[in-house]
Amino acid sequence: MIVFVNDQPKELESHVNLSQLVGMLGLTDAKGQALALNNRVIPRSKFEETLLHEGDQILIIQATQGG
């Protein structure tokens, strides 16, 4: 199946959850990040149970520090 990560197509096996996607992208230790699935922020506690589907839009949001 094809999903879009920050508007870039990514081909995945079926039955992939957000937790697995985070691992595939190498973001498991990333701090200050949030993921939005189809314009809805998903808490990390829900990554394991959130299955991805064909055409889903995933946005990785990185907090930045500054003033």
mmCIF file of the N, C-alpha and C atoms, coordinates in Angstrom:
data_MODEL
# 
_entry.id   MODEL 
# 
loop_
_atom_site.group_PDB 
_atom_site.id 
_atom_site.type_symbol 
_atom_site.label_atom_id 
_atom_site.label_alt_id 
_atom_site.label_comp_id 
_atom_site.label_asym_id 
_atom_site.label_entity_id 
_atom_site.label_seq_id 
_atom_site.pdbx_PDB_ins_code 
_atom_site.Cartn_x 
_atom_site.Cartn_y 
_atom_site.Cartn_z 
_atom_site.occupancy 
_atom_site.B_iso_or_equiv 
_atom_site.pdbx_formal_charge 
_atom_site.auth_seq_id 
_atom_site.auth_comp_id 
_atom_site.auth_asym_id 
_atom_site.auth_atom_id 
_atom_site.pdbx_PDB_model_num 
ATOM 1   N N  . MET A 1 1  ? 0.847  -1.182 0.000  1.00 0.00 ? 1  MET A N  1 
ATOM 2   C CA . MET A 1 1  ? 0.000  0.000  0.000  1.00 0.00 ? 1  MET A CA 1 
ATOM 3   C C  . MET A 1 1  ? 0.887  1.238  0.000  1.00 0.00 ? 1  MET A C  1 
ATOM 4   N N  . ILE A 1 2  ? 0.339  2.325  -0.448 1.00 0.00 ? 2  ILE A N  1 
ATOM 5   C CA . ILE A 1 2  ? 1.054  3.600  -0.484 1.00 0.00 ? 2  ILE A CA 1 
ATOM 6   C C  . ILE A 1 2  ? 0.424  4.542  0.544  1.00 0.00 ? 2  ILE A C  1 
ATOM 7   N N  . VAL A 1 3  ? 1.283  5.109  1.402  1.00 0.00 ? 3  VAL A N  1 
ATOM 8   C CA . VAL A 1 3  ? 0.887  6.189  2.304  1.00 0.00 ? 3  VAL A CA 1 
ATOM 9   C C  . VAL A 1 3  ? 1.800  7.371  1.996  1.00 0.00 ? 3  VAL A C  1 
ATOM 10  N N  . PHE A 1 4  ? 1.475  8.521  2.523  1.00 0.00 ? 4  PHE A N  1 
ATOM 11  C CA . PHE A 1 4  ? 2.274  9.716  2.264  1.00 0.00 ? 4  PHE A CA 1 
ATOM 12  C C  . PHE A 1 4  ? 2.824  10.247 3.583  1.00 0.00 ? 4  PHE A C  1 
ATOM 13  N N  . VAL A 1 5  ? 4.148  10.333 3.671  1.00 0.00 ? 5  VAL A N  1 
ATOM 14  C CA . VAL A 1 5  ? 4.829  10.842 4.853  1.00 0.00 ? 5  VAL A CA 1 
ATOM 15  C C  . VAL A 1 5  ? 5.413  12.199 4.478  1.00 0.00 ? 5  VAL A C  1 
ATOM 16  N N  . ASN A 1 6  ? 4.887  13.251 5.100  1.00 0.00 ? 6  ASN A N  1 
ATOM 17  C CA . ASN A 1 6  ? 5.277  14.624 4.737  1.00 0.00 ? 6  ASN A CA 1 
ATOM 18  C C  . ASN A 1 6  ? 5.198  14.819 3.223  1.00 0.00 ? 6  ASN A C  1 
ATOM 19  N N  . ASP A 1 7  ? 4.089  14.392 2.653  1.00 0.00 ? 7  ASP A N  1 
ATOM 20  C CA . ASP A 1 7  ? 3.750  14.525 1.228  1.00 0.00 ? 7  ASP A CA 1 
ATOM 21  C C  . ASP A 1 7  ? 4.601  13.664 0.295  1.00 0.00 ? 7  ASP A C  1 
ATOM 22  N N  . GLN A 1 8  ? 5.436  12.789 0.835  1.00 0.00 ? 8  GLN A N  1 
ATOM 23  C CA . GLN A 1 8  ? 6.256  11.894 0.015  1.00 0.00 ? 8  GLN A CA 1 
ATOM 24  C C  . GLN A 1 8  ? 5.653  10.492 0.065  1.00 0.00 ? 8  GLN A C  1 
ATOM 25  N N  . PRO A 1 9  ? 5.439  9.868  -1.106 1.00 0.00 ? 9  PRO A N  1 
ATOM 26  C CA . PRO A 1 9  ? 4.863  8.524  -1.101 1.00 0.00 ? 9  PRO A CA 1 
ATOM 27  C C  . PRO A 1 9  ? 5.828  7.519  -0.478 1.00 0.00 ? 9  PRO A C  1 
ATOM 28  N N  . LYS A 1 10 ? 5.266  6.606  0.294  1.00 0.00 ? 10 LYS A N  1 
ATOM 29  C CA . LYS A 1 10 ? 6.055  5.550  0.933  1.00 0.00 ? 10 LYS A CA 1 
ATOM 30  C C  . LYS A 1 10 ? 5.272  4.254  0.783  1.00 0.00 ? 10 LYS A C  1 
ATOM 31  N N  . GLU A 1 11 ? 5.918  3.254  0.208  1.00 0.00 ? 11 GLU A N  1 
ATOM 32  C CA . GLU A 1 11 ? 5.263  1.964  0.027  1.00 0.00 ? 11 GLU A CA 1 
ATOM 33  C C  . GLU A 1 11 ? 5.487  1.105  1.260  1.00 0.00 ? 11 GLU A C  1 
ATOM 34  N N  . LEU A 1 12 ? 4.395  0.560  1.787  1.00 0.00 ? 12 LEU A N  1 
ATOM 35  C CA . LEU A 1 12 ? 4.436  -0.261 2.988  1.00 0.00 ? 12 LEU A CA 1 
ATOM 36  C C  . LEU A 1 12 ? 3.689  -1.561 2.749  1.00 0.00 ? 12 LEU A C  1 
ATOM 37  N N  . GLU A 1 13 ? 4.011  -2.555 3.553  1.00 0.00 ? 13 GLU A N  1 
ATOM 38  C CA . GLU A 1 13 ? 3.211  -3.777 3.596  1.00 0.00 ? 13 GLU A CA 1 
ATOM 39  C C  . GLU A 1 13 ? 1.846  -3.410 4.181  1.00 0.00 ? 13 GLU A C  1 
ATOM 40  N N  . SER A 1 14 ? 0.880  -4.279 4.008  1.00 0.00 ? 14 SER A N  1 
ATOM 41  C CA . SER A 1 14 ? -0.408 -4.029 4.656  1.00 0.00 ? 14 SER A CA 1 
ATOM 42  C C  . SER A 1 14 ? -0.289 -4.373 6.139  1.00 0.00 ? 14 SER A C  1 
ATOM 43  N N  . HIS A 1 15 ? -1.205 -3.888 6.936  1.00 0.00 ? 15 HIS A N  1 
ATOM 44  C CA . HIS A 1 15 ? -1.262 -4.131 8.380  1.00 0.00 ? 15 HIS A CA 1 
ATOM 45  C C  . HIS A 1 15 ? -0.064 -3.536 9.129  1.00 0.00 ? 15 HIS A C  1 
ATOM 46  N N  . VAL A 1 16 ? 0.352  -2.343 8.732  1.00 0.00 ? 16 VAL A N  1 
ATOM 47  C CA . VAL A 1 16 ? 1.433  -1.629 9.423  1.00 0.00 ? 16 VAL A CA 1 
ATOM 48  C C  . VAL A 1 16 ? 0.786  -0.600 10.335 1.00 0.00 ? 16 VAL A C  1 
ATOM 49  N N  . ASN A 1 17 ? 1.293  -0.508 11.571 1.00 0.00 ? 17 ASN A N  1 
ATOM 50  C CA . ASN A 1 17 ? 0.768  0.501  12.486 1.00 0.00 ? 17 ASN A CA 1 
ATOM 51  C C  . ASN A 1 17 ? 1.759  1.668  12.586 1.00 0.00 ? 17 ASN A C  1 
ATOM 52  N N  . LEU A 1 18 ? 1.340  2.723  13.266 1.00 0.00 ? 18 LEU A N  1 
ATOM 53  C CA . LEU A 1 18 ? 2.191  3.915  13.385 1.00 0.00 ? 18 LEU A CA 1 
ATOM 54  C C  . LEU A 1 18 ? 3.498  3.609  14.101 1.00 0.00 ? 18 LEU A C  1 
ATOM 55  N N  . SER A 1 19 ? 3.470  2.750  15.082 1.00 0.00 ? 19 SER A N  1 
ATOM 56  C CA . SER A 1 19 ? 4.681  2.384  15.808 1.00 0.00 ? 19 SER A CA 1 
ATOM 57  C C  . SER A 1 19 ? 5.698  1.734  14.865 1.00 0.00 ? 19 SER A C  1 
ATOM 58  N N  . GLN A 1 20 ? 5.237  0.845  14.013 1.00 0.00 ? 20 GLN A N  1 
ATOM 59  C CA . GLN A 1 20 ? 6.124  0.201  13.048 1.00 0.00 ? 20 GLN A CA 1 
ATOM 60  C C  . GLN A 1 20 ? 6.674  1.215  12.048 1.00 0.00 ? 20 GLN A C  1 
ATOM 61  N N  . LEU A 1 21 ? 5.837  2.129  11.596 1.00 0.00 ? 21 LEU A N  1 
ATOM 62  C CA . LEU A 1 21 ? 6.295  3.165  10.667 1.00 0.00 ? 21 LEU A CA 1 
ATOM 63  C C  . LEU A 1 21 ? 7.381  4.016  11.303 1.00 0.00 ? 21 LEU A C  1 
ATOM 64  N N  . VAL A 1 22 ? 7.193  4.402  12.555 1.00 0.00 ? 22 VAL A N  1 
ATOM 65  C CA . VAL A 1 22 ? 8.192  5.193  13.271 1.00 0.00 ? 22 VAL A CA 1 
ATOM 66  C C  . VAL A 1 22 ? 9.526  4.442  13.292 1.00 0.00 ? 22 VAL A C  1 
ATOM 67  N N  . GLY A 1 23 ? 9.484  3.144  13.544 1.00 0.00 ? 23 GLY A N  1 
ATOM 68  C CA . GLY A 1 23 ? 10.695 2.331  13.532 1.00 0.00 ? 23 GLY A CA 1 
ATOM 69  C C  . GLY A 1 23 ? 11.338 2.288  12.158 1.00 0.00 ? 23 GLY A C  1 
ATOM 70  N N  . MET A 1 24 ? 10.533 2.131  11.109 1.00 0.00 ? 24 MET A N  1 
ATOM 71  C CA . MET A 1 24 ? 11.051 2.094  9.734  1.00 0.00 ? 24 MET A CA 1 
ATOM 72  C C  . MET A 1 24 ? 11.737 3.404  9.363  1.00 0.00 ? 24 MET A C  1 
ATOM 73  N N  . LEU A 1 25 ? 11.221 4.495  9.903  1.00 0.00 ? 25 LEU A N  1 
ATOM 74  C CA . LEU A 1 25 ? 11.768 5.816  9.586  1.00 0.00 ? 25 LEU A CA 1 
ATOM 75  C C  . LEU A 1 25 ? 12.935 6.193  10.493 1.00 0.00 ? 25 LEU A C  1 
ATOM 76  N N  . GLY A 1 26 ? 13.242 5.338  11.466 1.00 0.00 ? 26 GLY A N  1 
ATOM 77  C CA . GLY A 1 26 ? 14.356 5.604  12.384 1.00 0.00 ? 26 GLY A CA 1 
ATOM 78  C C  . GLY A 1 26 ? 14.075 6.710  13.373 1.00 0.00 ? 26 GLY A C  1 
ATOM 79  N N  . LEU A 1 27 ? 12.829 6.875  13.756 1.00 0.00 ? 27 LEU A N  1 
ATOM 80  C CA . LEU A 1 27 ? 12.435 7.977  14.641 1.00 0.00 ? 27 LEU A CA 1 
ATOM 81  C C  . LEU A 1 27 ? 12.104 7.519  16.050 1.00 0.00 ? 27 LEU A C  1 
ATOM 82  N N  . THR A 1 28 ? 12.495 6.304  16.424 1.00 0.00 ? 28 THR A N  1 
ATOM 83  C CA . THR A 1 28 ? 12.090 5.757  17.720 1.00 0.00 ? 28 THR A CA 1 
ATOM 84  C C  . THR A 1 28 ? 12.641 6.549  18.903 1.00 0.00 ? 28 THR A C  1 
ATOM 85  N N  . ASP A 1 29 ? 13.822 7.145  18.772 1.00 0.00 ? 29 ASP A N  1 
ATOM 86  C CA . ASP A 1 29 ? 14.421 7.901  19.872 1.00 0.00 ? 29 ASP A CA 1 
ATOM 87  C C  . ASP A 1 29 ? 14.269 9.405  19.709 1.00 0.00 ? 29 ASP A C  1 
ATOM 88  N N  . ALA A 1 30 ? 13.501 9.817  18.733 1.00 0.00 ? 30 ALA A N  1 
ATOM 89  C CA . ALA A 1 30 ? 13.366 11.245 18.450 1.00 0.00 ? 30 ALA A CA 1 
ATOM 90  C C  . ALA A 1 30 ? 12.551 11.943 19.531 1.00 0.00 ? 30 ALA A C  1 
ATOM 91  N N  . LYS A 1 31 ? 13.061 13.041 19.999 1.00 0.00 ? 31 LYS A N  1 
ATOM 92  C CA . LYS A 1 31 ? 12.363 13.855 21.006 1.00 0.00 ? 31 LYS A CA 1 
ATOM 93  C C  . LYS A 1 31 ? 11.740 15.066 20.319 1.00 0.00 ? 31 LYS A C  1 
ATOM 94  N N  . GLY A 1 32 ? 10.675 15.557 20.890 1.00 0.00 ? 32 GLY A N  1 
ATOM 95  C CA . GLY A 1 32 ? 10.044 16.763 20.368 1.00 0.00 ? 32 GLY A CA 1 
ATOM 96  C C  . GLY A 1 32 ? 9.331  16.568 19.045 1.00 0.00 ? 32 GLY A C  1 
ATOM 97  N N  . GLN A 1 33 ? 8.874  15.337 18.794 1.00 0.00 ? 33 GLN A N  1 
ATOM 98  C CA . GLN A 1 33 ? 8.154  15.076 17.557 1.00 0.00 ? 33 GLN A CA 1 
ATOM 99  C C  . GLN A 1 33 ? 6.735  14.651 17.849 1.00 0.00 ? 33 GLN A C  1 
ATOM 100 N N  . ALA A 1 34 ? 5.867  14.984 16.934 1.00 0.00 ? 34 ALA A N  1 
ATOM 101 C CA . ALA A 1 34 ? 4.481  14.545 16.987 1.00 0.00 ? 34 ALA A CA 1 
ATOM 102 C C  . ALA A 1 34 ? 4.114  14.037 15.597 1.00 0.00 ? 34 ALA A C  1 
ATOM 103 N N  . LEU A 1 35 ? 3.160  13.127 15.548 1.00 0.00 ? 35 LEU A N  1 
ATOM 104 C CA . LEU A 1 35 ? 2.676  12.616 14.271 1.00 0.00 ? 35 LEU A CA 1 
ATOM 105 C C  . LEU A 1 35 ? 1.198  12.937 14.132 1.00 0.00 ? 35 LEU A C  1 
ATOM 106 N N  . ALA A 1 36 ? 0.852  13.427 12.963 1.00 0.00 ? 36 ALA A N  1 
ATOM 107 C CA . ALA A 1 36 ? -0.552 13.649 12.643 1.00 0.00 ? 36 ALA A CA 1 
ATOM 108 C C  . ALA A 1 36 ? -0.923 12.673 11.537 1.00 0.00 ? 36 ALA A C  1 
ATOM 109 N N  . LEU A 1 37 ? -2.023 12.004 11.713 1.00 0.00 ? 37 LEU A N  1 
ATOM 110 C CA . LEU A 1 37 ? -2.549 11.071 10.721 1.00 0.00 ? 37 LEU A CA 1 
ATOM 111 C C  . LEU A 1 37 ? -3.843 11.657 10.185 1.00 0.00 ? 37 LEU A C  1 
ATOM 112 N N  . ASN A 1 38 ? -3.823 11.971 8.903  1.00 0.00 ? 38 ASN A N  1 
ATOM 113 C CA . ASN A 1 38 ? -5.000 12.569 8.264  1.00 0.00 ? 38 ASN A CA 1 
ATOM 114 C C  . ASN A 1 38 ? -5.510 13.780 9.051  1.00 0.00 ? 38 ASN A C  1 
ATOM 115 N N  . ASN A 1 39 ? -4.567 14.669 9.374  1.00 0.00 ? 39 ASN A N  1 
ATOM 116 C CA . ASN A 1 39 ? -4.846 15.945 10.053 1.00 0.00 ? 39 ASN A CA 1 
ATOM 117 C C  . ASN A 1 39 ? -5.284 15.805 11.507 1.00 0.00 ? 39 ASN A C  1 
ATOM 118 N N  . ARG A 1 40 ? -4.983 14.666 12.134 1.00 0.00 ? 40 ARG A N  1 
ATOM 119 C CA . ARG A 1 40 ? -5.308 14.454 13.542 1.00 0.00 ? 40 ARG A CA 1 
ATOM 120 C C  . ARG A 1 40 ? -4.062 13.988 14.275 1.00 0.00 ? 40 ARG A C  1 
ATOM 121 N N  . VAL A 1 41 ? -3.625 14.733 15.286 1.00 0.00 ? 41 VAL A N  1 
ATOM 122 C CA . VAL A 1 41 ? -2.445 14.346 16.058 1.00 0.00 ? 41 VAL A CA 1 
ATOM 123 C C  . VAL A 1 41 ? -2.780 13.082 16.844 1.00 0.00 ? 41 VAL A C  1 
ATOM 124 N N  . ILE A 1 42 ? -1.862 12.103 16.748 1.00 0.00 ? 42 ILE A N  1 
ATOM 125 C CA . ILE A 1 42 ? -2.043 10.826 17.437 1.00 0.00 ? 42 ILE A CA 1 
ATOM 126 C C  . ILE A 1 42 ? -1.042 10.756 18.587 1.00 0.00 ? 42 ILE A C  1 
ATOM 127 N N  . PRO A 1 43 ? -1.519 10.534 19.817 1.00 0.00 ? 43 PRO A N  1 
ATOM 128 C CA . PRO A 1 43 ? -0.584 10.407 20.942 1.00 0.00 ? 43 PRO A CA 1 
ATOM 129 C C  . PRO A 1 43 ? 0.261  9.142  20.799 1.00 0.00 ? 43 PRO A C  1 
ATOM 130 N N  . ARG A 1 44 ? 1.507  9.202  21.276 1.00 0.00 ? 44 ARG A N  1 
ATOM 131 C CA . ARG A 1 44 ? 2.403  8.034  21.199 1.00 0.00 ? 44 ARG A CA 1 
ATOM 132 C C  . ARG A 1 44 ? 1.782  6.788  21.823 1.00 0.00 ? 44 ARG A C  1 
ATOM 133 N N  . SER A 1 45 ? 0.973  6.978  22.835 1.00 0.00 ? 45 SER A N  1 
ATOM 134 C CA . SER A 1 45 ? 0.337  5.837  23.492 1.00 0.00 ? 45 SER A CA 1 
ATOM 135 C C  . SER A 1 45 ? -0.624 5.088  22.566 1.00 0.00 ? 45 SER A C  1 
ATOM 136 N N  . LYS A 1 46 ? -1.008 5.704  21.452 1.00 0.00 ? 46 LYS A N  1 
ATOM 137 C CA . LYS A 1 46 ? -1.940 5.092  20.498 1.00 0.00 ? 46 LYS A CA 1 
ATOM 138 C C  . LYS A 1 46 ? -1.242 4.587  19.226 1.00 0.00 ? 46 LYS A C  1 
ATOM 139 N N  . PHE A 1 47 ? 0.075  4.776  19.106 1.00 0.00 ? 47 PHE A N  1 
ATOM 140 C CA . PHE A 1 47 ? 0.786  4.383  17.885 1.00 0.00 ? 47 PHE A CA 1 
ATOM 141 C C  . PHE A 1 47 ? 0.618  2.893  17.580 1.00 0.00 ? 47 PHE A C  1 
ATOM 142 N N  . GLU A 1 48 ? 0.729  2.055  18.597 1.00 0.00 ? 48 GLU A N  1 
ATOM 143 C CA . GLU A 1 48 ? 0.676  0.606  18.404 1.00 0.00 ? 48 GLU A CA 1 
ATOM 144 C C  . GLU A 1 48 ? -0.675 0.155  17.857 1.00 0.00 ? 48 GLU A C  1 
ATOM 145 N N  . GLU A 1 49 ? -1.739 0.786  18.296 1.00 0.00 ? 49 GLU A N  1 
ATOM 146 C CA . GLU A 1 49 ? -3.079 0.356  17.887 1.00 0.00 ? 49 GLU A CA 1 
ATOM 147 C C  . GLU A 1 49 ? -3.610 1.093  16.656 1.00 0.00 ? 49 GLU A C  1 
ATOM 148 N N  . THR A 1 50 ? -2.847 2.044  16.123 1.00 0.00 ? 50 THR A N  1 
ATOM 149 C CA . THR A 1 50 ? -3.308 2.832  14.982 1.00 0.00 ? 50 THR A CA 1 
ATOM 150 C C  . THR A 1 50 ? -2.770 2.243  13.681 1.00 0.00 ? 50 THR A C  1 
ATOM 151 N N  . LEU A 1 51 ? -3.636 1.497  12.980 1.00 0.00 ? 51 LEU A N  1 
ATOM 152 C CA . LEU A 1 51 ? -3.249 0.888  11.704 1.00 0.00 ? 51 LEU A CA 1 
ATOM 153 C C  . LEU A 1 51 ? -3.313 1.918  10.583 1.00 0.00 ? 51 LEU A C  1 
ATOM 154 N N  . LEU A 1 52 ? -2.387 1.787  9.652  1.00 0.00 ? 52 LEU A N  1 
ATOM 155 C CA . LEU A 1 52 ? -2.361 2.662  8.480  1.00 0.00 ? 52 LEU A CA 1 
ATOM 156 C C  . LEU A 1 52 ? -3.140 2.015  7.343  1.00 0.00 ? 52 LEU A C  1 
ATOM 157 N N  . HIS A 1 53 ? -3.692 2.868  6.483  1.00 0.00 ? 53 HIS A N  1 
ATOM 158 C CA . HIS A 1 53 ? -4.483 2.411  5.345  1.00 0.00 ? 53 HIS A CA 1 
ATOM 159 C C  . HIS A 1 53 ? -4.005 3.105  4.075  1.00 0.00 ? 53 HIS A C  1 
ATOM 160 N N  . GLU A 1 54 ? -4.323 2.516  2.951  1.00 0.00 ? 54 GLU A N  1 
ATOM 161 C CA . GLU A 1 54 ? -3.972 3.054  1.639  1.00 0.00 ? 54 GLU A CA 1 
ATOM 162 C C  . GLU A 1 54 ? -4.348 4.535  1.569  1.00 0.00 ? 54 GLU A C  1 
ATOM 163 N N  . GLY A 1 55 ? -3.376 5.363  1.161  1.00 0.00 ? 55 GLY A N  1 
ATOM 164 C CA . GLY A 1 55 ? -3.631 6.779  0.948  1.00 0.00 ? 55 GLY A CA 1 
ATOM 165 C C  . GLY A 1 55 ? -3.552 7.654  2.187  1.00 0.00 ? 55 GLY A C  1 
ATOM 166 N N  . ASP A 1 56 ? -3.291 7.060  3.361  1.00 0.00 ? 56 ASP A N  1 
ATOM 167 C CA . ASP A 1 56 ? -3.196 7.866  4.571  1.00 0.00 ? 56 ASP A CA 1 
ATOM 168 C C  . ASP A 1 56 ? -2.112 8.932  4.434  1.00 0.00 ? 56 ASP A C  1 
ATOM 169 N N  . GLN A 1 57 ? -2.355 10.067 5.059  1.00 0.00 ? 57 GLN A N  1 
ATOM 170 C CA . GLN A 1 57 ? -1.416 11.184 5.081  1.00 0.00 ? 57 GLN A CA 1 
ATOM 171 C C  . GLN A 1 57 ? -0.830 11.293 6.485  1.00 0.00 ? 57 GLN A C  1 
ATOM 172 N N  . ILE A 1 58 ? 0.488  11.121 6.589  1.00 0.00 ? 58 ILE A N  1 
ATOM 173 C CA . ILE A 1 58 ? 1.166  11.225 7.873  1.00 0.00 ? 58 ILE A CA 1 
ATOM 174 C C  . ILE A 1 58 ? 2.059  12.461 7.829  1.00 0.00 ? 58 ILE A C  1 
ATOM 175 N N  . LEU A 1 59 ? 1.911  13.311 8.824  1.00 0.00 ? 59 LEU A N  1 
ATOM 176 C CA . LEU A 1 59 ? 2.729  14.510 8.925  1.00 0.00 ? 59 LEU A CA 1 
ATOM 177 C C  . LEU A 1 59 ? 3.577  14.390 10.178 1.00 0.00 ? 59 LEU A C  1 
ATOM 178 N N  . ILE A 1 60 ? 4.893  14.491 10.019 1.00 0.00 ? 60 ILE A N  1 
ATOM 179 C CA . ILE A 1 60 ? 5.809  14.458 11.149 1.00 0.00 ? 60 ILE A CA 1 
ATOM 180 C C  . ILE A 1 60 ? 6.109  15.904 11.513 1.00 0.00 ? 60 ILE A C  1 
ATOM 181 N N  . ILE A 1 61 ? 5.784  16.256 12.753 1.00 0.00 ? 61 ILE A N  1 
ATOM 182 C CA . ILE A 1 61 ? 5.939  17.620 13.225 1.00 0.00 ? 61 ILE A CA 1 
ATOM 183 C C  . ILE A 1 61 ? 7.104  17.640 14.209 1.00 0.00 ? 61 ILE A C  1 
ATOM 184 N N  . GLN A 1 62 ? 8.099  18.475 13.935 1.00 0.00 ? 62 GLN A N  1 
ATOM 185 C CA . GLN A 1 62 ? 9.289  18.578 14.785 1.00 0.00 ? 62 GLN A CA 1 
ATOM 186 C C  . GLN A 1 62 ? 9.244  19.905 15.531 1.00 0.00 ? 62 GLN A C  1 
ATOM 187 N N  . ALA A 1 63 ? 9.263  19.823 16.858 1.00 0.00 ? 63 ALA A N  1 
ATOM 188 C CA . ALA A 1 63 ? 9.329  21.037 17.668 1.00 0.00 ? 63 ALA A CA 1 
ATOM 189 C C  . ALA A 1 63 ? 10.726 21.644 17.527 1.00 0.00 ? 63 ALA A C  1 
ATOM 190 N N  . THR A 1 64 ? 10.781 22.944 17.462 1.00 0.00 ? 64 THR A N  1 
ATOM 191 C CA . THR A 1 64 ? 12.067 23.636 17.385 1.00 0.00 ? 64 THR A CA 1 
ATOM 192 C C  . THR A 1 64 ? 12.183 24.586 18.560 1.00 0.00 ? 64 THR A C  1 
ATOM 193 N N  . GLN A 1 65 ? 13.410 24.861 18.904 1.00 0.00 ? 65 GLN A N  1 
ATOM 194 C CA . GLN A 1 65 ? 13.674 25.749 20.027 1.00 0.00 ? 65 GLN A CA 1 
ATOM 195 C C  . GLN A 1 65 ? 14.207 27.068 19.476 1.00 0.00 ? 65 GLN A C  1 
ATOM 196 N N  . GLY A 1 66 ? 13.794 28.126 20.056 1.00 0.00 ? 66 GLY A N  1 
ATOM 197 C CA . GLY A 1 66 ? 14.275 29.421 19.598 1.00 0.00 ? 66 GLY A CA 1 
ATOM 198 C C  . GLY A 1 66 ? 13.542 30.533 20.322 1.00 0.00 ? 66 GLY A C  1 
ATOM 199 N N  . GLY A 1 67 ? 13.840 31.720 19.926 1.00 0.00 ? 67 GLY A N  1 
ATOM 200 C CA . GLY A 1 67 ? 13.209 32.810 20.640 1.00 0.00 ? 67 GLY A CA 1 
ATOM 201 C C  . GLY A 1 67 ? 13.057 34.015 19.819 1.00 0.00 ? 67 GLY A C  1 
# 
